[in-house]
Amino acid sequence: MIEELLADEPTLSGVRVREELEKLAITLEEEMFAAAEELRFEYAAKLRDEIKELRRELNALATA
């Protein structure tokens, strides 16, 4: 996920990447909740898994 952001914007700093990942996580969470309300549970679960991976990457950036 981080590599995709950096490929799109090679000049992004670590701080900017972290900010973009945080925004993406929030957007995905909103989409996940909407999907669950629409009873699209498999899609909501997929989004949940993506959010968990993003959070792991954010934690790795924070400790790097």
PyMOL commands that set and color helices and strands:
alter all, ss='L'
color gray80, all
select helices_A, chain A and resi 2-8+14-37+41-63
alter helices_A, ss='H'
color red, helices_A
deselect
rebuild
show_as cartoon
